[in-house]
Amino acid sequence: MSTSVSQPPPVPTPADTGHADLPVHVRRDLYETMVLSRTFEEAILREYHADKGPGFDIGKGLIPGEMHLSAGQEPVAAGVCAHLTQDDAVTATHRPHHFAVAHGVDLNRMTAEIFGRETGLGRGRGGHMHLFDPAVHFSCSGIIAEGYPPALGAAFAFKRRGTDAIAVAVTGEGAANQGAFHESLNLAALWNLPVVFVVEDNEWGISVPRSASTAVPSNADRAAGYGMPGVRVEGNDVEAVYAAAERAVTRARAGQGPSLVEVATLRLWGHFEGDAQGYRPDLDSLPGLDPLPRYEQRLREAGVLDDTAVEQVKRAATERVEAAVAFAKDSPVPDPADVHRYVFAEEQP
C-alpha cells in the first residue's frame, strides 16, 4: 500500500518578505519600540559600567554579574511583537531586553530586577537573564534554546483552551544546533501547535561565526525537514520582519500550525559587557549598519518623521527609561535573612 506524504508549504525567498504600504501609525509604532529598546539598553550600559572599576570587576556595582545587551537587534523584537497581544506568550534568550520591552513587560519592575532589587519581577533573585512577567506571559533564560520547550507548553495550553493565543519562541542561530531546538520543531509540527519560532542570526555564537558551527547557510532551511514553512529575512529590516511575522502569526492563530522565521540581524556590542571582541574583523563597519538611524532616515524620507517627531519620540523614551532606573535605585535590596524564601512555593496563611 502506498502512502502519501504531505509536503510543507514552499519556503519564501528573501524577495517575498517585504511589506508594501504599511500604515503610517504602524511604521511610527515600530520606530518608537526600537527607540525605547535602544534607550533602555544605553541606560543599562551606562549604569552597568559606572562602578565596575578600578579595573573591571564583574561582581562590583549596582548591577553585578554578566550583562548581555541587544543593541542592533531591535528590528526583530519590534517586528514580531507588533502582532502580539498580552495573551500571547514570548520566551526569549539570555539577551532578552528588546523582546521584553516590545512585549510590554513592566519597565519599572524589569529594571529593578536587573538591579537586583526587592521590587523586581523576581524580587531581585533572577537578574537580567531570568525575567518573568506572568501579566504578559514573558520569560527568558540564560540557557540557550531553553525557551523553545516551554513555548510548546504554552501553545499546547492555548490550543486545549480553544483560544487563539499563540506562543513565540526566540533563540539565537548558535542555539539552532541544540537538541531542544530540533525536538521542539518536531513536536510542534506533530501536534500542530500555534507557535512561531524566531531565530536571531547575529552571526556570532559568542565568538564563533555561524559559518564555523552550522552546516546550512540558513536555519530557515531546516523548517522544511519538520513540515513547516520557514523564511529568512535579510538586511535587519524591521518592516520585512513585520511582514514575515504577520504571516507566521496569522497562520498560527488560524490553527495551521508552527512556522520558523530567521532574521539576519546585528549585535552592535559585545557578547557580554567586558567582551573585547578581538575575534571580530567587522567592528569598524558596525556603526554604518546600525538599524535605528537607518530606519529613522527611511521614515524621514517617507514623510513619517521630522525633527519634531523624532525629538518627541526620543524624549518620551528617555523619560520612561530614566524613571525606571530611578525606581530601581530607590528600591530596597533583598534582606539576606530571606535568602531561602521563594525557592519553593510557599503556602499562603
N, C-alpha and C positions, 0 to 999 in steps of 0.2 A: 504494500500500500504506500502510495506516495503521499507526502505531507508538504504543505506549502509553508514557507517561512515568510512572515510579514517583513517587509523592508522598511527601514526607518525613513522619515522624510529626508529629502535632499539637504545637504549641508549648504547653507547660503555662502556665497563668496563675499569678500570684503566690500565689493561694489554694491551688494544688496543691502548693506546695513545702514545706509543713510536715511534721513528723515526729512521730507520736504515740508516746507511751510509750517513750521512749528509756531503755535500762537505766541504772541509777544509775552504774555504772562508766564508761559512755561519757560521760555528762554530766560526771562528775568529770574524766575524761581531757581533755575539751575545755577545761574551765576551767583545768586545770594547764598545758596547752600555751599557752593565752592568757596566763597569768600569767608563765610562763617567758619568752615572747617579749617582753612588755612590760618585764619586769625587765631583760632584756638591753638593750633599746633605751634605757631610762633610764640604765643604766650607761655605754653608749657616748655618750649625750648628755652626761653628766657629764664623762667623760674627754676628749671632743672639745673642749668649751668651757673646760676647766680652764686652758689655757695659750695661748689664741689672742690675748691682749692684750699690750700696750695696743692699743686699737682692735680690729679683727677682721681678722686676717691668716690667710687660708685655708691658707697654706703652713706655718704655725707648728705646734708642739706635737707631742705623742705620736702624734696621728692627723692627719696633714696631708692636704690635698685636700678634695674635696667629700664631703658625707655626706647620704644620703637615708634617713630613718628611717620605720618603718612603723607607729608608734603609731596605733591606731584601726582598722587593717586586719587585726588578729589573727583575727577570725572567719573570714575567707576561708581562710587557711592552715590553721587548726585544723580546720575543717570538711571541707576537701578531703583533707588529708594523713592524716586519721584512717582513710581507706580504703586507704592505700598501704602497700606493703612496701619494703624496701631494694632489691628487684629492679626496682622501678618507677623511671622517670626523671622528674625535675622540672627544667624550665627556667624560671627566674624572671627578674625585671626588674632594673632599676637600684635598686629599693627591695626588696631580697631577704631581709632578715634573718628575717622572720617565717616565710617558707617554708623557709628553711634550718633554723631551729630545729624547726619542725613535722615536717620530713622526716628529722630525725636527723643532720644534719651535725655533725661533731666540733666541739664548742663551744670547746674549747681552741685547736685549730688555726684555726678560723674567726676567733676573737678575735685571735690572733697575726697572721693575715693582714691584718685591719683595722688593726692597729698597725704593719704593715709589717715584721714580724719573720721571721727565717730559718726558724722553726718553723711558719710559716703554711702554709695549704693550697697556696699558690703560691710558697712561700719568700719571702713578703713582696713579691713583684713585682706582684701584681694589685690589691690593695686591696679595699675593700668591695664594689665593683661587679663584681668578677671573681673570684667564689668558685667553685672547682671541687673537688668531692669525689667521686672515682670510686667510693668504697666504697658510696655510696648513690645514685649516678647523679644528682648535683645539679650544676647550673651556672647561671650568670646572666651578664648583660652590661649594659654602660652604653648600648647602642644599643637604642632602642625597637623592639619586635616582633622583635628578633633571635632570641629563643629559640624562636619558632614553627617555622622550618625545621629546626633541629637536633632538635626534638622529633619531627618526622616521620621523621628518620633513625633515631632510637632506636626508634620504633614499627615502622618497616619491618624493622629488625633483629630485634626481638622476634617479629614475625609470621613472618619467614623461619625463625627457630629453632624455631618451634612452641611457644613458651612462652605463658603467659597474662599476662606482664608488659605494662604499659601505660606511656604517656608522658602527662605533664600539662604543658601549655604555658601559661604565665601572662603576661599583659600588662595594661597599663592601657587605659582607654577611649580615651585620645588615640591610642594606637598602633593602635587598630582601624581607623584611616583609612590605615594604611600598606599598601603593596603586599604586603609579606611576610605580613601578616595574611590578605588575601584569597587570595593564591596558596596559602598553606598550607591554608586551609579547603577550597579546591577540590581540591587533590591528595590530602588526607586522605580526602575523601569518594570521590574517584575510585578510590583504591586500597583503600578500606575499612580504614583503619588504626586501630589501637587507641589513639586519642588523646582526651584530654579537654582542650578549650580553655577556659581560665578568663580572664575579663575582670574586672579590679578597677576598678569605676567609682567613683572618689573625687571625681568631678565637676570636677576641675581638671587640665588638661593643662599643667603648670607654673602659669601664671597665666591660662590661657584656659578659661572654663567650657565644659562639654560642649555646651550649647545653642548656642554660637557657633561650634562646629567640626564638629559631626556632624549630618547631615541627618535621622537617625532618632532617636526618643526612647530606643530600647533597641538595643544591639548584638546582643541575643539574636534580634531580628527578622531579622538578616542570615543567621542559620544556615539558614533555610528556603531561601534562594537557592542553597545548596550541598547541599541534600538531606539535612540532618542536623537533629536536634532541637535547639532552643535554649530556654533558660529564664532568666529574670531573677529573682533573689532580692532582695527588698526588705528594708529595715529593718536591714541589717548584723547579721542574726540567725544566730548560729553553728549552731543546730540546724536552721534552714532550709537553710543551706549544706550541712550534713551530709547532709540528705535529698536535695537536688538532686545532690550529688556522688556519693552512693551509687548512684543510678540511672544516672548517666553512666559511672561506673567499672564497674559491673556489666555494662552494655551493651558497653563496650569489651572487657572480659575475655571476654565470650561471643562475640566475633568479629562483633559487629553494627555496628562502625564508630564514627566520632567523634561527639562531642556538644559543645555550647557551653554554658557556664554563666557568666552575667554576674551579679556581685554588686554591689548598691548599698552601697558601704562609705564610709569616712570617713578623711580624712587629718587627724589632730589637730594635727600640727605643720606646719612649712613644707615647701615642695617640697624644699628643701635647708636645712641648718643655716646660718643667717645670712639667710634669707629673711624680710623684714619683713612679708610678706603684706598689704600695703596694698590689694591687689586684692580681698580677701575681705570681704564685708559680714556674714559669719556667724560671726565669731570669738567673739563674746560667747556664742553658743549652744552652742559646741562641748563644753564640759565636761559639760553635761547629756546629750549624745549619746554620750559615751564608752561603748563596748560592754562594757568589762570590769566596772565596778561594776554596770551594768545586768544582766549575766548572773549576777554573784555574788548580787545581790539575788533574782533569779529562782530560783536554786538554794537559797538560804536559805529562801524561802517554800515550796519544794517539799520541804524537809527533807533535801536532799542535802548541804548545808553548814551548819556552825555556826561560832561564833567559833574554836573549837579547830582545826577542819579548815582554815579559811581561814588561820589563823596558820601551820599546818604547811606548807601549800602555798607560802605566800609565803616562809617561812624556807628551805625546800628550794631554791626558785628563786634566792633571794639567794645562798645558799652556792655553788651551781653557777656562777652568773654571776661572783661575786667571785673564785672560784678560777680561772676562765678569764681574767679580767682580770689577776690576779697572774701567771698563766702567761705571758701575753703580755708584760707588763712585764719579767719576768725573762729573756725570750728575747733572743738576740743580734740586732742589726740586720745586714742583709746586708753582706758585705765589698764595698766599692766595686771592688775588683780583680776581682770576679766579675760585673761588670755585663753582660758579654756572654754569660754562661752561661745556659742554659735558654731561650734564644731559639729554638734549633732542637734537634731530637732529637740526642742525643749517643750515640755508640757506647759500649757498656759494655766495660771491659777484660776 
